[in-house]
């Protein structure tokens, strides 16, 4: 029976219950994680993450596990739906926490400019400001201004009294404060400087070029994937298909292909310790091997491809047998 690691303490109770149920299902069958991976089509690394609570298994993996273990799928999928909602709530809480951190950073940066004026009262004859913040020249911030004074200062306040001119000054001050707040937020959002946003002229070449966004969780595409682990880069799971297949003795060798990542890799299953696998695309080659006794599956790192047809996977067994996909 497998000996499991302790689940993370911060797991939502429903996610924890689901992970524990998955462990019980695997334990009842007596299968190793490697065999579960082999029979379900999801990698050993993926199942280790699912069973240790580090990643929520996709629904397809749960259905495959039910089929492999003879478990009624309705029970597992019902628990998965509850866990999926709990996982989403946890991610939402994390997003809100990060938003609060960014706002806190903006406020802290704003404090570097000094306290902003607190406008508490405004009418045609009175303007109250925070003590220590000067009003118009020669006028106490909280002292009412008489009609005679306004008339004497007509050139400073504008014809007919203080109203229009003071309204303009007030609005200008508010706009200034808002500008400081927005500027500080842009400078601190994400913990680093942001690209300045211009108001005139043509956009820079970088901003003008269209961006190709990868799906959530996918960390590479094309040549950036070469030499990297498909699971770690988010290229496996629901994004992978078996493009080619061959049998060498009792060992199965496959070309695994992710169109989203623009990459292929080799996989062997029903293998033994010492068996190896390689994938070749033109002059580029990547290799992998079964190094632990009891494991029956091995992968190569990825190689960038334009088409799955460009890749060939070969098994090199410890017995001396060799064979490749078409």
Order of alpha helices (4+ residues) and beta strands (2+ residues): alpha-alpha-alpha-alpha-alpha-beta-beta-alpha-alpha-alpha-alpha-beta-beta-beta-beta-beta-beta-beta-beta-beta
